[in-house]
């Protein structure tokens, strides 16, 4: 590899060496040569940063972890360390050594810039250990919250401990912290009822951004339980915020909502009627009863609810709420057709 003719430029040659040694087992009798090559790669990485302000050599999976770690632990300037972490952001997988390096950095009193680059470096990792994730959850309260959300959102599975830690941020006095926690939960497509109940409570929040992020998180769920659906109906029926229409649209998209009608109590049915009336002012929505089937016509679909066992309870609840609201009488009132 060092025979003539020599490469006048260098980086391509270093990449070839790096990839070749990446295929050589550690105990191959080439330890001295490996040490020499690693020292050479370090020099080239630092030279690239001096020349270009970035370290693309360090992006390569074959760039030795121990060289990266030594540069991070030695007295290199912070801008060099930031560049190394920025390069790691391009790696699809981290070794245990690199994960431990990030964990160490997040546990130290480092500058906010270095902390941001450390979290950002994890942006493509999908299965991080809980000690790292706990440190990232803590950053939901800091200026790096958007980066923290991105990392949490990439995880294929979050443990109950991590989810509960995020949920606790939903009660924070700072609106940005609550919003960031909701956004982090928004990335998860399967959440327990305890977590979902905490999100539902955010629909009552005074800040629209927090309510909107709660709507988005609930909208990601493909199957909400009867208890959660009932909670959403009751909460939304009390609200008069500008996000109401989006909230009700989110609710009406839940296919199992219509299977849950017969399980709702009278209070929930009355609240549901109130929501449907309110929503019918903002979109073309009609409801009517025919035989023992309740129909809901929406702009893009129709839903049918069989009420064989509970027709009278259902109709009485809707009619009582119509009276309580002072809904004007129409020719179709007896049939409960809502326009």
N, C-alpha and C positions, 0 to 999 in steps of 0.2 A: 504493500500500500504506500510505502514511502519511496519506492523506486522512481527514477526519472522516467518521463518528464514530470516535473512538479506543477501542480495547479497554482497559477499566479493569483487566484482569487481566494479560495479556501473553504467557504461554507459548504459547498457540495461535497468536498472531500471529507469534511468533518461529519456530515450526515451519513455518508457511507460507512465511516469508521464506527459511528454511534450505532447504526443499525446492525452492523456485523457483530459488534460486541454484545448487542442485545440478545443475540442468538447463542452466545457462548455461556455455558454453565459457570457458576462462580468458582468451583473447584476444578479448574481445567489446566492448572499449571501456568496460567497466563496472568497471574495476579500483578506482577511488576509492570507488565505492558498495559494492563487495564488501568492501573494507578496513573501511569503516564498519560494515557488517552483521556482519562477523567480530568486530570489537571489541565490538559490542553483544551478540552471542551469548556471548562470554566473560563479560561482566558478568552475563548472565542465568544462565549455568551456575554461577557463583560464588554468585549470589544464591540459587539453588535449594539449593545445599549449605548455605548459612547458615540457610536456612529449614527444610529438611527432612532434612539430613544425607545426601543422595544427589544424583546428577547424571543424571537420566533423559534430559535433553536430549542428553547426550554419548553415549547409547546409539544415537542415530539415525545411520544410515550417512551421511546428508548433513551431519552436523556436521563442519565442516572439520578435516581432519587437522592442518593447520598451527597451528590454535588449540589443539588438544589437546597437540601437541608443545611449543608455547610455554609452556603452563601447566605441563607436566611439567618443562621445563628452567629455568623462572624460579623465583624464590624463594618459591613457594607452600608452605604448611605440608605436612608429610608426610601428614596426614589427608586433605587435599584431593587429593593425588596418589593416595592409596589409593582414594579415591572415584572418580577418573577411571578407574583400572584396573578397578575393580569394574564400572563402567558398560560398559567395553569387553568385559567377559565376555559380554555379551548380543549382541555382533555376530557374525554368521555368517561374515563375511569380513573380513580385515585387508588394508589396503594395504601395499605394501613399506615405506613410511615408518613405519607403526605397528609392523611386525615388527622393523625396525631399531631403533626406540625400545626395544622390549622387550629386544632383544639387548644394547643399550647398558646398560640397567639391570642386567641379569644379569651384566654384566662389571664392574660397579662394586661398591665396598664399601658396599652399602646395608644398611639395617636388615632384620632377618628378616621383619618385617611387610610392608615394601615389596616384598621379594623374593617373599613368598608371593602378594601381590596381582598381581605381574607375571606369575608362572607361571600363576596362576588365570585371568588375563585371556585366556590362550591356549586355554582349555578347550574351545572349539567349533571350533578351527582343525584342519583335517584334513590339511594338506599344508605342514608347516613345513620350512624349510631346515635342513641338518645342523648349522650353527653354533649355531642355537637348540636343537636337539635334544641336542647334546653338552652344552650348559650345563644342560639339564633332566636328562639322565642323571646328571650330577654331583650333582644335588639328591636322588637316590635315597639318598644317604648322610646327608641332613640331615632336619630335622624336617618339611620340606615334601614328604616322599617320597610321601604319598598324592596330593597335588595333581600331582606330577610323573608318577606312574603314570597318572592320569586323562588328562593331555595326551598322553603316549606312546601310550596305548591308543586315542586318537581318530585316530591317523595311519593313513591307508590303506596306506601302505608305509613300512617302516623299512629304511634301507640296511644293508648288511652291517657297515659300520663302527659304526653305532649299535647294532645287535644284538650285536656283539662287545663293545662297551663295556658293555652291560647284562649280558652273560654274565660278564664279569670280576667283576661285583658278586656273582655266585653263590659266589665263593670268599672273600668278605669275612669277617673274623673276627666281625663284628657280625651277629647273627641277623636283626635288623630289616632290615638292608641286603639280605641274601640273600633274605628274604621279599619285599621290595619289588621286587627284580629279577625274581623268579619271577612275581609278579603282573603286572609290566609285560609279560613274555613271554606271559603267559596271555591277553593281549588279541590276540595275533597268531595267525591261523588257518593260516598257512603258514610253517614254519620249516625251515631246512636241517638235515641230519643232525648237523653239528657242534654246532649250537645245542641240538638235542634230546638229544644225548649228555650235554651239560653239565647239562641239566635232569634227565635220568635219574639222574645221580649224586646229585642232591639227595634222591632217594627213600631214600638211606641215612643221611640226616642225623639227628642225635640229637633235633632239635627238631621237634615234631609240626606246628607251623604251617608250617615250611619244607617238610616232606614233603607237607603238604596242598596248598600252593600249587603244588608240582611236579606233583602228581596233576591239579590243575585245568588246568594248562598243557598237559599231555599229552592230557587229555580233549578239549581243543578241536581237536586235530589230527584230520583226517578220513582221512588215509592215511599210516600209519607204515611205514617200510621194514622189510625182514626183519631188518636189523642192529639197528635200534632196538627192534623187538619182542623180539628175542633178548636184548638188553641188559636190557630191562625184566623179562623172565622171570627171568633170572639174579639180578638185584638183589633182586627181590621174594621169591624163594625163600629168601634169607638172612635176611629180616626177620621179626621177631615183634612188630612195633609195632601199636598200636591202629588205625593207618590201613591195615593190610594188606588188610582186606576191601574198603575203598573202592578201593584200588590195583588189586586183582584185578578188581573190577567194571569199572573203567576199562579194563583190559586186555581183558576179554572183550567189551567193546562195540566193539572195533576189528574191523571186518568182515574186513580183510585178514589178521588173525591166523590165521584158519583156512586161508587159502590158503598161509600160510607154514609150516604144520606139516611138510610134506615137505622143506623146506629147513633145518629145525633139526637141529643135531647131537645126539648122544646125551645130552650133558650138559644141553642145553637142554630136551630132551624129558623127562628125569628131573625137572628143576626144574619144568617145566610140570605134571607129574603131582602133585608135592608141592603146588603152588598149588591145583590143582583139589580135592585132598583137603581141604586147609585150608578152602577156600571152601565146600565142601559142608556144613560144620558151621554156617555162618552164613546160608546160603540153600539153597533146594531145588534141588540141582544133581545130575544123574546123567549118567554117561557109559557107553557100551557100544559094542561092536563087533558088526556084523552083516554077513555076507559080507565085503566089503572096504571097508566104509564105517564110519567112526567117527562116532558121534552124541554131541552134547552137548546135554542138555535143561536149559534155564534157565527161571526162572519166567515170562518173557515171550516166549521164542522157542526155537527149536531150530536147531542148526547141524550140518551134515553135512560130513564131510571124507573125500574119496575117497583111499584108500591103496593103490591098485593096485600101485604100484612099491615101496612102503616099508612094507608091513604088518608084516613080521617085525621090522624094526628098531624100528618104533613100539611094537609089543607088548612086545618084549624090554626096551626102555627103561622102559616103564611098570611091567612086572612086577619088574624089578630094583630100581626105586625103592620099590615096595610092600614088597618084602622088606627093604630097607634101613631103611625107616620102622618095620618091625615091625607092619604092618597086619594086623589079625586076619583069619583065613581065614573066608570065607562060602561059601554054596552057589554064589554067582555069581562066585567069584574067577577061575575058569578063563576065564570070558567077560569078565572085567575090568569088571564092572558096579560102579560106585562110588556108594555111597549116603552 
